[in-house]
Amino acid sequence: RPHIVWLRRDLRLADQPALFAAAETGPVIPVYVLDDARAGEHRLGGASRWWLHHSLDALGRALAERGSALVLRRGDSVEELCRLVEETGAVGVHALRHYEPWWREAEVQLAQRVELQLHDGNYLMPPGSVRTGGGQTYRIYTPFGRALRRELPEQAPLPVPALSAPDTWPRSDRLEEWNLLPTKPDWSAGFAADWVPGEAAAHEQLARFVDHADLYHEERNLPSIEGSSRLSPRLQWGELSPAQIWHTLDGQAGEGADTFRSELVWRDFAQNIILTFPEYQTQNYRQAFERFPWRHDEGEIRAWQEGRTGYPIVDAGMRQLWQSGWLHNRVRMIVASFLIKHLLIDWRVGERWFWDTLVDADCGNNSVNWQWVSGTGVDTQLFTRVMAPLTQSDKFDAGDYIRRWVPELAKVPDRLVHDPPEGTYLPKIVGHREGRERALAAYRSLRDDQ
Ligand code: FAD
C-alpha cells in the first residue's frame, strides 16, 4: 500500500525527509493541496502564487522523470488528504513540519483522522528545540545563534530516494486550472527575467553564490551588486534545505561564509518566535503599541507602494519589489523604516504589502523583521531609531541601484542622485526632519500615556 507525501513549502526531492521516509516503505503519492481558506488574511500573495506555479511545474516534471507524479488538489488540506487516503488505500501521510499557525492547526486535525508522520527538515534545528537554560524561547538573537551552533548536529543531507509508483494514480487537477499566474494585468515579466523557480535552478544558484561567499560580509550591504545569495525564495519554497546550504559551505572558513551562516540562523530564530507567539504576524508584541497614534493615509500608502515618495532610494526599492518580487535586505530596512517612522503608518500595512509582493514572503521572517524595524517586537531595536534615507543611500553607495530602478534619474550623477535638486525629481512626500520629529512626538505621547 502506498504512502502519501504531503508537500507544502518543501518543494524538493533531495534532503526531503518526508519523501525519503515514505519511499523506504513502498510506493509514494506526492501531493500538493492548494488551500486558500486556512491562512485567512494571509493566503498566498500574488508574487508567491507566481513562484508556486513555476516551482510546482518544475517539481511535477522532475517527478515524472523518475517514474512518479505530482497530484494536485484544491480545497481544505485536511479534508482533501483524508479523501486521498480513502481513495488510494494509503497507509498514511508523511509531511515536513511547518510552523505557520494555520499549518500547525491542520497538522493536529489531520493526525486525529489518519496516520500522520511528521518530519523535521526545513530549518537548521527543529523550531522549539533550542532553548535557554531555563527552558524558555530565546528572545534575543545572539545567544540563540550561539546555542544553535553549539547544538547543530553534523549530518550529511539526504539523497533523492528511488521512487516507486502506486498501481493507480488518483485524479489530479491540472496546474493551469488553478490560475496562479497573473493575467490582467500581467505584471510578471520582470519576475521571469530574474528568476527560474525549481530545485535544479536553485542548486545552480547556490553553486554560483558559493564561488563568492568569501566576500559576502563586505558585499551584502551594497544594493548595486549581487553580493548576497538571493536564496531567500529557494528557502521559502523549500527548493533547498538550509542543511544543504550549510553543508555546501562546509570547509569555507573566513568572515564571508561565517557572516552568511549567521544570516541563515536568523531564519531559524524567526521561526522560533512565531512558534512561541503565533499571533506575531498580526499583533504588536509590545502591547503598549496597540494605543500608538498611527496615521492612515491611503494616498501616502499608495505613493509608498508605487515608489513615488520623492526619496530615490525608497522609490527604487519599492519599484524593484513590484517589478521583480524581491528586495535587498538593506533596502527592505530603509523602506520599512520610512513607512513606519516618516509616514507614521502601522507596520502591519507594510507587512501585508510585502506579503503580497515578495516571492520569499515568509510568515516568520516577514513579521519578525517588520516588528524589529518598528520597535514593537521581542528584541531591543528602538522605535526612536529613525533611519535617514538620504544618508543611508549615500553610505551604501546606492547610486547605480537608483539609476537602474528609477529611470527618471538614469543620467543623474552620483553627487546628486541620492537627493536630486528641487524640480528635477518628484517632491518629497514629507521632509526628513519633519517626519522624524513627528515620529518621535508620537512615541513620546505613547510613553506619557503610560
Ligand atoms: P542573504 O543575505 O544571502 O541571507 C541568506 C538567507 O538567510 C536568506 O535567504 C534568508 O533566508 C536568511 N536571512 C537573511 N537575513 C535575514 C533576516 N534579517 N531575517 C531572517 N532571515 C534572514 N526574508 C524572507 O525570507 N522573507 C520575508 O518575508 C522577509 N521580509 C522582510 C521584511 C523586512 C522589513 C526586512 C527588513 C527583512 C525581511 N526579510 C525577509 C529578511 C531579509 O531581508 C531577506 O531574507 C534577505 O534580504 C533575502 O536575500 P538573500 O537571500 O540574498 O539573503
Residues whose N, C-alpha, C, O or C-beta is under 5 A from the ligand:
A	BS01	FAD	S228 S229 R230 L231 S232 L235 E263 L264 W266 R267 A270 L327 H328 N329 R332 M333 A336 D360 A361 D362 N365 N366 N369 W370
